Amino acid sequence: MKKAKKINYIYAVGKRKSATARVRLFHGKGESTVNGVAMEKYFPGEAAKETYLKPFRVTEVENKYYVTVRVLGGGKNGQLEATVHGISKALALAKKDDFRPQLKKLGLLTRDSRERERRKVGTGGKARRQKQSPKR
């Protein structure tokens, strides 16, 4: 019978639009993953890299922590922002007094509550579109 060693982590949930990211923050060096894939591959590109590393750079702990993330729902951008929100919340819990003010100042702990507006009946298209009215 195998006995797995218990690794301590800090758990937090980040949300954005319809995306939900469940984040586990581990102390030490390791590879950060999203849904079992390396973070660099799941969120490709320099802009995305800057975004998901922002909480670590602000708190100056870039190589001291790593994360594993399970993210569901939404598109890639919503998932990325949900992941950043979750990482920020986990870091705030990691060292309560040290990191929280820095993260709060940049708005990384605030849940962006803007959701997609639903389509209305009889509008003939998107949420706020109106049917064209005949003038003559």
C-alpha angles and dihedrals in degrees: 000000000000119000115202117211114241114243117200117231140164116241126210138159124224125192138191127165103322095333122106123192122194107201131196114193115202127191115233137034122318144119118285112228137189116203089343094306125106110267092236090058097042093049103030124188138055096267091055091046091053089050099051094041093050097092090050094047094047091053092039095233099115097141099026098073137036132188142214114205134193108196127183135179134015129052129300095273093049089048091050092051091045089052092051090049091051094047090050092050091048092050090049088055092045095065106010100194101032107051105027099078092047093050093042092052091059092044094244093132094052116100109230099225098189109126131185111271114240123244114258125226117261097009093114099228136359131013099280102022117120126205113260112261118224111235099194 
